[in-house]
Amino acid sequence: MLHNKLQNLNEKATSLIEELSQSPPALLTRKPSPEKWSVLEIVEHLIISEELFFAQIMNAETNSGRKRTLKHRLLYKVVMFILGSPIRVKAPSRRLLPAGNQTLEDLRKRWLVSQEGFLAWLNSEGEGIDPEAALAWHPVAGPMTVLQAMDMVERHLMRHRVQIQALLAAN
């Protein structure tokens, strides 16, 4: 099940990178305003988010035993609703902010390393992982299961893909 989710994420990430490779580099680094992110900064933010979730899951020994309260379950639903809507929100943690200094090729390689690393872990140490274990943490939603984290990463990617398409269409 986790392998299928990771494969789906990989296909969506690869598709996005391929789509962006058809755009002029200047368009990818252009900020619509000083306080808004460029296309490449959005991609970097997506990668950072995925890397953090994967690291939490792969560090299962440290993160095991987290309890999901009713509050966490409700906050997860709220975050997922927001990610699927046009409601604008700021990144919930400074750790998720892009540096803004990477090329599309840098980001493509970084994303590939992230996903291949998680796949390698899944195929070795992660074989017996319980997908319902609360091994991931979101700054707003709190503890969440591995499956919920994977679903959130995908929803997050789709949200920002729409944002990226709008930025590219505006130019």
C-alpha positions, 0 to 999 in steps of 0.5 A: 500500500505504501509502495503504491502511494510512493509510486503515485507521488513519484509520478506526480512529482516527475510530471510536474518537473517535466512540465516545468522543464518546458518553461524558460528559467526566468519564468520559474524564478520570477516572483509575482511580488516580493512576499510571494514565492517563485515557481522554484520556491514552491517546488522547493517547499514541496520537497522540504515538506516531503523530506521532513515527513519521510524523515519522521516516518523513517525515524520510527523508533523515536516517533513511536508512541504518539497518541492521536487525540480527538483534537488531532483527528479534527485538525487533520481534517481541517488541514486536509480541507484547506489543502483541497481548497483555495483558502490561502495560508502561510507555511505552518513552520519556518522549517518549510520555507524555501531558500530560493537558491536552487535550479530546476535540475537541483530540485529534480535531483533532490526530489529523486533522492528523497523519494528513492531514499524513502523507497530504499528504507521501505524495502529494507527497514520499513517492511513491517511498518504499520501504516496506521501508526502515528509516526508523522507530525504536522505543526497544526494537525499534530500526530498522524498515521503514515497513511495520513502523512502520505495522503497529506503530501499528495494533497499538498503537491496537488494544491501547489501544482494548481498554484504553479499552473496559475503562476505560469498562465499569468505570464 
